[in-house]
Amino acid sequence: MSRTFSVAAGRFSGQPMFNTLERVQQLERQGKSILHFELGQPDFPTPGNIVAAGITALQNSETRYTSSLGMYDFKLAVQQVTSHSRNFTPDIDQILVTPGANAIIYYAIKCLIDPGDEVIIPDPGFPTYVAAINACNGVTVGVELREAEGFRLQAADIEQCITSKTKLIILNSPSNPTGAAMSEREIRDVYELALHHDLYLLSDEVYSRMIFNKAAIFFSPSMIDHCKDRTLILNGFSKAFSMTGWRLGVAIGPGALIQKMGLLNETIVSCVPPFVQRAGIEAMLGDQAVVKRMYAEYRERCRLLVDGLNSLPGISCRVPDGAIYVFPNITETGMSSVEFAEYALDTAGVAVLPGNCFGAHGDGYIRMCYVNNQTCIREALSRLGKVLEGKKCR
Ligand SMILES: Cc1ncc(COP(=O)(O)O)c(C=O)c1O
C-alpha cells in the first residue's frame, strides 16, 4: 500500500477568504498600509461582562471535560432565549453545543447526506456549505440569488432544482455575503416546499440578531415546526457578540438528528470548554448594553459605506437588511470581481473579497464587511474614489 491521502482528503477546500487574508498579511509585512474589509471579523472586543464570566469560570476551575452535547446550564439559557426570540422552547435533547457554527454545517451534512445526495444552497452563499458538501461527497445545487429580488431566496427557484436526490435545503437569512433577509412569506413558502418533498431545512441563523434595516424582519422556519420535524437551526456567537476566537455555536434540531450530530462532536472535539460555555451563558442572558451599542455603530457604518459606495463611479450598492456585509455591484467598472479585488488591493490598499468566492452568481460583485471604524471607511472610500476616477467605467 503506498502512502497516499484518502480520496476524501482530495475533496477538502476550506474557506477561500483565509487565502485572501494570507495575501493581505504578506503585503502588510512588506510595509503596505491596508484597510481591511475582507474578513467577517468584528473589530470590537468581546464585551467585558462576557469576558469576566469566562475568567470567573476559569478561576472556579471549570477547566475539565464536560458533557459532549453541552452543559445543562447552557442549554437552559438556550431554551430561555429561544422562547423569547422564536416563540418556542426546545427540549433539552434538541440542543447541541459546538465549537463554532461552522462545525454545525459539516455535522449536519455528514449526518444527512450520502454520496450523490443533493443539497440546495443559495448562490452567492457562505463557502463552507460547498466545502462541507464536497467533503461528504454530496452534490451542490446552487440557486441563483438575484439583485432584482433583493438577493432573497425564492421558493419557485428552489422548486426547479428539486430532484429525487434532493435531501436538504440550506437557508441563510440575513445572508452572508448579501446582507439580505427573507420575508416571513418567503420562508414559509420554502418550508411548504420542504414539507411537500419531505426534505430537511438547515437554517443558518448566525446573523439573526443583526437586522439593521427597519423595513426588514427576522423569521425562522423553526417558528413553524419548533425543530421537531425537519428544521435544524445553526447559530453562533462569533458575530452577534464579537466572539470569533472563542469558538462557540449551538444547533437546535429534531432530537434524533441532534443525538447523531452529538456523537460526531464527541468524536472530533469531545466537548466545548466549560469556561467558554459560561461566557456564552452571560452573552445570552447578561446585560446587552454593550452589544446594543455595537449594533448602533454597525448601523451607522453601513449607512456611511453604502452612501459612499453609491457615489463612486461604476459602483451601485443596495442597502442590506442585516449581517455585517455590503455586496456592491461593480460590473459598470468593466472589471470582473477578481480584477476589482486585486485592483483595489494593489492600487488603493483596500482589501475586499471578490463575489465569486461565494459562488458563480457572485461574479460582478464584491463583498465588504463593515467591521472597521468610520475613519477607516471614509479613508477607504476616498482611496477607492481616487483609483476609480481614472478608470473608464462603462
Ligand atoms: C453564514 C455563516 N454561517 C456560519 C458561520 C460560521 O461562524 P463561526 O465563527 O461561529 O464558526 C459564518 C461565519 O462567517 C457565516 O457567515
The ligand as a MOL file (V3000), in Angstrom:
LIG
                    3D

  0  0  0     0  0            999 V3000
M  V30 BEGIN CTAB
M  V30 COUNTS 16 16 0 0 0
M  V30 BEGIN ATOM
M  V30 1 C -23.3890 32.4730 7.2700 0
M  V30 2 C -22.3680 31.9730 8.2220 0
M  V30 3 N -22.5650 30.7940 8.8450 0
M  V30 4 C -21.6710 30.3050 9.7150 0
M  V30 5 C -20.5130 30.9920 10.0190 0
M  V30 6 C -19.5250 30.3780 10.9760 0
M  V30 7 O -19.3740 31.1190 12.1410 0
M  V30 8 P -18.4860 30.6150 13.3650 0
M  V30 9 O -17.4100 31.6310 13.5580 0
M  V30 10 O -19.4130 30.5470 14.5380 0
M  V30 11 O -17.9460 29.2680 13.0340 0
M  V30 12 C -20.2570 32.2190 9.3980 0
M  V30 13 C -19.0110 32.9420 9.6470 0
M  V30 14 O -18.6130 33.8240 8.9170 0
M  V30 15 C -21.2200 32.7300 8.4770 0
M  V30 16 O -21.0510 33.9010 7.8570 0
M  V30 END ATOM
M  V30 BEGIN BOND
M  V30 1 1 1 2
M  V30 2 1 2 3
M  V30 3 2 2 15
M  V30 4 2 3 4
M  V30 5 1 4 5
M  V30 6 1 5 6
M  V30 7 2 5 12
M  V30 8 1 6 7
M  V30 9 1 7 8
M  V30 10 2 8 9
M  V30 11 1 8 10
M  V30 12 1 8 11
M  V30 13 1 12 13
M  V30 14 1 12 15
M  V30 15 2 13 14
M  V30 16 1 15 16
M  V30 END BOND
M  V30 END CTAB
M  END
